[in-house]
Amino acid sequence: MEVAFTIGGGGLHLRNYQMEATAIASGVPVMSDGDSLNSSGALPVTATSALNCIGLSVDTDRTASTLAQVAAGAGDLSDGNNASFVKTCINPDAVFRAKLSGGGTEDTALAIITQAVAD
């Protein structure tokens, strides 16, 4: 998923949020866990809930290995922990573009459904 444009035509509002998760990929909606983002952090949304969604990750993929590199390099740390920040688009008027897939893996064909009987 990616940001296509904003309805108002303005630029993107990007914020850095501390990650609570071990990995957040680019293009994944980001949510808080319901607590204050000042005390916890950002998580990727789940397959069943986008409650407390705060925006869309637009950063390069943040995985466990990139977080370990960040910690080893003593950069982008929060209080000396193995934490990093994910850049998130928080525009309320953002329009998103997403690729549809018919299965759990990328490029799975969408199933063709025909309507045999009218309702």
HELIX and SHEET records of a PDB file:
HELIX    1   1 ALA A   64  ALA A   72  1                                   9    
SHEET    1   A 2 GLU A   2  THR A   6  0                                        
SHEET    2   A 2 ALA A  94  ARG A  97 -1                                        
SHEET    1   B 5 LEU A  14  GLN A  18  0                                        
SHEET    2   B 5 PHE A  85  CYS A  89 -1                                        
SHEET    3   B 5 CYS A  53  SER A  57 -1                                        
SHEET    4   B 5 PRO A  29  SER A  32 -1                                        
SHEET    5   B 5 ALA A  42  PRO A  44 -1                                        
END                                                                             
